[in-house]
Amino acid sequence: MFHPRRTLRALLLPLVAGLALAALPAGTAHAASTLTNAGFETDGTGAAVPSGWSEYGDTGASYVEAGGHGGSYRLTHYSASAYKVETYQYLSGLTNGNYKLTAWVRSGGGQNSAYLALKNCGGTEQRTDLPVSTSGWIHLVVPVSVTSNQCTISVYSDANAGNWINVDDLTFTSGTTGVSVKGSDISSLAKSEAYGGVYKTSSGTTGDALAILKSAGMNYARLKVWVNPADGYNNKARVLAMAKRIKAQGMKLLVDFHYSDTWADPGTQTKPAAWAGHTYSQLKTDVYNHTYDVLNALKSQGTTADMVQIGNEINGGMLWSEGSTDNFAQLAGLLNSGYDAAKAVSSSTVVALHLAKGGDLTGTRWWFDTALANGVKFDAIGLSYYGYWHGSLYDFQTTLDDAASRYAKPVFVAETAYPFRLDSDDALVNQIDTTGELVSGYPATTTGQSNWLRDVMNIVEAVPNGRGLGVFYWEATWTAVTGNGWDPADATSGNGWENQALFGFDDKALPAMSVFGHR
C-alpha cells in the first residue's frame, strides 16, 4: 500500500465506577439458562426495566424505545445529564465450556466507557467496548469460558450528558470465536534494520521486532515482493531471508505480489522494467514464472508461503494497460496465471485477491461479479480498509459481510492502520496529519489507535459463518529511519507513515500491538 497525500431521562441512584455484580443484593438478577427478551420486544416503548433484565445505578438512563435492529424495539442508554448505568441478565444452569455473546450496537461516542461484558462466569471478566457508529448497526462478538455454570451478561455505560448507545438482538450460545489471522505487513523491516532502525518492547528493552510482534499476539507476517526494485529491497532474495526469520518465530507467511518494481496500488500499476513492451501472452508467462520462482524458492528453503496475494490493491487491475479492468478478460488471464503458479508450488497455499474497497459495497460487488463472470480463480478476498479513506465502520461491515456471503469465500483485512499522533518524526509530511482527517470518535492517540484496531478486528470476527479470517496491520515496523523512505529510487525520501506504525517515536511497542493478543 502506498498512496500520495490526500488532502430525556432523569438520573437516579449514583453508581460507583467498576461496579461488581457480586455486590448486588441477592435476588436482583434474573436467573435462566438462556437469554430472555434478547431483542427487547416484550414490553414495547417506554419500558423502564425490560422484562428479563435488571438494572443498577442511574436506572432512568436505561430504557426500551422504538427503532430496533431486527424488530421494533431496542435498549437505549441516554440521559441529558451525566450517568452511570448497567443493564444486565444473570444466567444459571449453564454447561461449562466456551460461549460467545453477540449483539448489534450503535453509539454516538464520547462516553468515559461503554461496553458489553461477560462476568461472574468463573474466570476473567470479558469486555468489548462499543465502537462509535452513528450511521448503522455494528455486530459485536464477545467470547468467554464458563467454568462456574453461570454467567452475567451486562450492558454498561459511564457517560457524559447527552451520550447514547443502542443495543439489540443479543444471543448467548455455546461455541468458540476469534480470528485465525493476526498479522502485520513488515516489508519495511529489513531495510529499516540495515539503516539503523531499533525496536523495543513497551518497557524499553531493545529486541527483534518480529519477536516483539509475536509476543504481543501476532501469528502472521505479510511481505511484499517487487520484481527488480531500485534499492534491492523487497525483491526475491530479501523475501527469502525474511521468510526464514518469520518461520523461525513460528509465524505464518503471506506473500504480496505487486508485479512491479515499485508500489502498486489503485492509482499505479506499472509493469516491471524487464517486462516493458511484452505482449499480453508474454505477460501471462511472466506472471506465472515470477510467481512460481519466488514461491518455489520459499518452499525449497522450508518456508512455504501460507497465503499469497496475486496483485496488490488491484481495483483497476494490474500490469497496466494490458491488465486493466477495462479489459477484464485479459486481467482474468493474468490473475489465473498467478493462481496456477501458486497452486503448482503448493496446493494448500491460500490464494487471495486484494482490493482497496473496504467500505465500497457496490464497487466490491462489481469487481468480483465481473471476475467470476470471466472465470477468475481465487480462495479468499482481502480488502484494504482505512477509515479516513474508505467509509464508516458500518460501510466496512456491510461490504465485508456481503463479500463473504455473496461469494462464499473467507474474507480478511489485508491492510488497516490508524495514527497514534499527528506530527512527524522526519521531514516528510505525514499521510494523515490533521484532526479533520481522522475518524470521528477515534483521536490520534495511542488509545484511539488501539480502539480502531480493536473495532476493525471485532467486525471481522463477527462475519457470519466463521468466514472472517482476520486482519493485517500496515505497516507495523515502518518507523522514521533515515534512508528508509517511501521511494526505493531516492535514498533521501522520507516516511509519511511513521505516525501509524506500531512502534512509537521512542521505538517502543505501542499499546495497539497488544490488541492482537486479545482476539
TIFI-460647 format. One record per residue (C-alpha): x, y, z. Coordinates in steps of 0.25 Angstrom, whole numbers, plus 5000, padded with zeros to 4 digits. Last residue first. Layout:
N
XYZ ...
end
This chain:
519
496549535080 497249585092 498749565087 498549645075 498049765083 499449765089 500049845078 499149955080 499849985093 501150035085 502449965085 503550055088 504450125077 504350255084 503550315072 502550195075 502550055070 501250005064 501350095052 500350205048 501150325052 502250265044 501450275031 501950395023 503350335022 504450415016 505150415002 506650445003 507050304998 506250324985 505950204976 505350124986 504350234989 503650225002 504750255011 505750165019 506950245017 506850325030 505950235039 504550285043 503750165047 503150055037 503149945046 501649915048 501249955034 500049935031 499249845040 498849705035 497449665040 496649535042 496049415035 494549455035 493749345029 493249285042 491849265037 491549415039 492649525040 492749555054 494249535056 494449635044 493549735051 494349715064 495649735057 495249865052 494849905066 496049865073 496949935062 496250065064 496150055079 497650035080 497950155070 497050245078 497750195091 499050225086 498550365082 498150425069 496650425073 495650325069 494250365072 494050435058 495050375048 496250465046 496550555034 496050675041 496950655052 498150685043 499350595040 498950475032 499950445020 501050505028 501850625024 503350585021 504450645030 504450525040 503750485053 502450555048 501350615056 499950555056 499950445067 499550305069 499050295055 498250185049 498450065041 497849955032 498249865021 497949725016 496649715024 496149575023 495049505016 494749355014 493949315002 492449284999 492449394988 491149464992 491349435007 492749465010 492649585001 491349635007 491949625021 493149705017 492349815010 491349835021 492449835032 493249935024 492050025022 491650015037 493150045041 493050175032 493650195018 494950165011 495850285013 495950325027 495450185032 496550115025 496149985020 496949895010 496149775006 496549635004 495649524998 496049374999 496249254990 496349304976 496049274961 495649374951 494649314941 494249444934 492849444940 493549424953 494449544952 493249624947 492449594960 493749614968 493949754963 492449794962 492149744976 493349814982 493049944975 491549944980 491949904995 493050014996 493550015010 494749935009 495049964995 496549954993 496449824986 497249694989 497149554982 497549434991 498249304988 498249215000 499449114999 499048975001 499348934986 500748974988 501649004976 500748974965 499649044973 500449174973 500749164958 499249144955 498749264963 499849354957 499449314943 497949324947 498149464950 498849494937 497749424929 496649494937 497249634934 497249594920 495749564920 495549694929 495949784918 495649924924 495949854937 497449884933 498349764931 498949804917 499049954921 499449944932 500149824939 499049814949 497449834950 496749964954 496349924968 497649834968 498049874982 499349784981 499449664972 499249514973 499249514988 499849384994 499649315007 500349205015 501649225007 502649115008 503849135017 504649015016 505749065007 505148994995 503749044998 504249194998 504949174985 503749104979 502949234983 503849334977 504049254964 502649214963 502149354964 503149404954 502949294944 501449304944 501349454944 502449464932 501649354925 500449434925 501249564922 501749494909 500349464904 499949604907 501149654899 502449704906 502849844903 503249864918 503449734925 504849764930 504449904934 503449844943 501949884939 501350004946 500049984954 499850124960 498650194965 497950074972 499250024977 500549964972 501850024978 503149994972 503849894962 502449834959 501649704959 501249754973 501249604979 500849604994 501449485001 500749445013 501549365023 501149295036 501849315050 502649215058 503749315061 504749235052 503649245041 503749395041 505249395041 505349295030 504349385022 505249505024 506349445016 505449395005 504749525003 506149595002 506549504991 505249514984 505249664984 504649754995 506049824996 507049844985 506949994985 506450014971 505449904971 505449784962 504249694963 503549744975 503149654987 502249704998 502349635011 501249605021 501449535035 500549445043 500349405057 500349535064 500049525079 500949625086 502049525087 502049505072 502149655070 503349665080 503949545073 503849605060 504449745064 505649675070 506049735083 506349865091 505749875104 504849995107 503749945115 502749945103 503849855096 504849925087 505149935072 506350005066 506550045052 508050065048 508050075033 508049925031 507049905041 506049995034 506349925021 506049785027 504749835034 504049915023 503249795018 502749765031 501249755028 500449715040 499749595046 498649535054 498049425045 497149315051 496149415057 495349385070 494149305073 493749185081 492449115083 491249115092 490249225090 489849355096 489049445086 488749595087 487749655077 487849805081 488749905088 488750055086 489650155092 489650305096 490450425101 489650545104 490250575117 491450495120 491450345121 491950225129 491150125121 490949975123 490249865116 490449735124 490249585122 490449505135 490949365135 490749235142 491149085142 492449125149 493449105138 492949185126 494049225116 493649355109 493549415095 493049555092 492549575078 492049705072 491149745060 491049885057 489749965054 489750085045 490150225042 490450275057 491550175060 492650195070 493050055074 492449995087 493549935096 493749785098 493949735112 494249595117 494349575132 495349475136 494949335140 493749275147 492649335138 492449445148 492549545137 492249555122 492349705118 491749795107 492349935107 492250085109 493350155116 493650305119 492650325108 492850415096 492350325085 490950335078 490850185079 490150075072 490049925075 489649785070 490049675079 490749545080 491149475093 492049355091 492249225099 493349125103 493049025113 492348995126 490848955124 490049065129 489049055140 489049205142 488949325134 488849465140 488349585132 488949725132 488649875129 489749955136 489650105138 490550225140 490050365137 490450505133 489150585130 488250595118 488150445119 488350325109 488550175110 487650105100 487049965098 486349945085 485049925079 484249885066 485049765062 486349735055 487149865059 486149935067 485550075066 484550095077 484950105091 485350025103 486050085115 487350115123 487650255127 486550255138 487350145144 488550235149 489150115156 488649975154 487749905145 487149765143 486649695130 485649585128 484549685124 485249825121 485349915132 484850055129 483950005118 483550135110 483350065096 482949925095 483049825106 483349685100 484149735088 485549755095 486249665085 486849575096 485549575103 486149455112 487549405110 487649255112 487949175125 487149265134 487349345146 486849495146 487749575156 487249655168 487149525176 488249555185 488649695187 489749745177 491249725181 491549605172 491049705161 492349775162 492249925160 493549985153 493150125155 492150155166 490750165162 489950285167 488450265168 487450335160 487650425147 486550485140 486350445125 486150505113 497750645004 498050535002 499550505002 500050404991 499650264994 500550144997 500050005000 
end
